[in-house]
Amino acid sequence: SQQGEEDPQALSIQEGENATMNCSYKTSINNLQWYRQNSGRGLVHLILIRSNEREKHSGRLRVTLDTSKKSSSLLITASRAADTASYFCATGSRGSQGNLIFGKGTKLSVKP
Amino acid sequence: DTEVTQTPKHLVMGMTNKKSLKCEQHMGHRAMYWYKQKAKKPPELMFVYSYEKLSINESVPSRFSPECPNSSLLNLHLHALQPEDSALYLCASSQPGRTGELFFGEGSRLTVL
């Protein structure tokens, strides 16, 4: 079953612009994570935000979490062509034994 | 480079074949996962092993048979698959019991003819 819903489904921007992706989820969570996947490759963990945190930064990434709205956003600043990939949010629910449920993903294309 | 190694990278098999996908990690993680990913879709959880015991089976058909021989290895045995089982199969590992970061392999691309 799917927990998260990202929007937009696809996003195309120019190099240097910022990219914002949103994720909504349905149940109570322990944390929310963002992963990146280059075409046909494995997923790479980007950042984790806990349910008691509201904002987190890592390099050019900024993640926010609003548990009252059950939503999160991922901002990539000063995008580069190498950021072209699919981005998935993933949630770990309370008592879920450690497994993650992934959202549908946003396909980001950054044009040089 | 990923610290989770999956073999083979590509596999083509007929519907009557028996094959296996293999996954190995040496990070000391005691939870290992199989996910299935169809084109343009998110990964879907298939199985979770925690301390070498199967803890989650997400109603996966019996033609997929997981095996965890030890804390570093995870296999997925395939038998009598259907063309719709063609997908990218992803292995991941983590520390068990907490929904922390998953470390993924690069996947095995399976094509069933």
HADDOCK unambig.tbl for C-alpha pairs under 7 A between the chains (distance, minus, plus):
assign (segid A and resid 41 and name CA) (segid B and resid 106 and name CA) 5.18 0.50 0.50
assign (segid A and resid 41 and name CA) (segid B and resid 107 and name CA) 6.63 0.50 0.50
assign (segid A and resid 42 and name CA) (segid B and resid 90 and name CA) 6.95 0.50 0.50
assign (segid A and resid 42 and name CA) (segid B and resid 104 and name CA) 5.82 0.50 0.50
assign (segid A and resid 42 and name CA) (segid B and resid 105 and name CA) 5.56 0.50 0.50
assign (segid A and resid 42 and name CA) (segid B and resid 106 and name CA) 4.03 0.50 0.50
assign (segid A and resid 42 and name CA) (segid B and resid 107 and name CA) 5.82 0.50 0.50
assign (segid A and resid 43 and name CA) (segid B and resid 104 and name CA) 5.77 0.50 0.50
assign (segid A and resid 44 and name CA) (segid B and resid 104 and name CA) 6.82 0.50 0.50
assign (segid A and resid 45 and name CA) (segid B and resid 101 and name CA) 6.62 0.50 0.50
assign (segid A and resid 45 and name CA) (segid B and resid 102 and name CA) 6.97 0.50 0.50
assign (segid A and resid 92 and name CA) (segid B and resid 99 and name CA) 5.19 0.50 0.50
assign (segid A and resid 97 and name CA) (segid B and resid 97 and name CA) 4.92 0.50 0.50
assign (segid A and resid 97 and name CA) (segid B and resid 98 and name CA) 6.51 0.50 0.50
assign (segid A and resid 98 and name CA) (segid B and resid 96 and name CA) 6.01 0.50 0.50
assign (segid A and resid 98 and name CA) (segid B and resid 97 and name CA) 5.02 0.50 0.50
assign (segid A and resid 98 and name CA) (segid B and resid 98 and name CA) 4.67 0.50 0.50
assign (segid A and resid 98 and name CA) (segid B and resid 99 and name CA) 4.01 0.50 0.50
assign (segid A and resid 98 and name CA) (segid B and resid 100 and name CA) 6.94 0.50 0.50
assign (segid A and resid 99 and name CA) (segid B and resid 99 and name CA) 6.19 0.50 0.50
assign (segid A and resid 100 and name CA) (segid B and resid 99 and name CA) 6.85 0.50 0.50
assign (segid A and resid 102 and name CA) (segid B and resid 42 and name CA) 6.10 0.50 0.50
assign (segid A and resid 102 and name CA) (segid B and resid 43 and name CA) 6.45 0.50 0.50
assign (segid A and resid 103 and name CA) (segid B and resid 42 and name CA) 6.33 0.50 0.50
assign (segid A and resid 104 and name CA) (segid B and resid 41 and name CA) 6.21 0.50 0.50
assign (segid A and resid 104 and name CA) (segid B and resid 42 and name CA) 5.19 0.50 0.50
assign (segid A and resid 105 and name CA) (segid B and resid 42 and name CA) 6.55 0.50 0.50
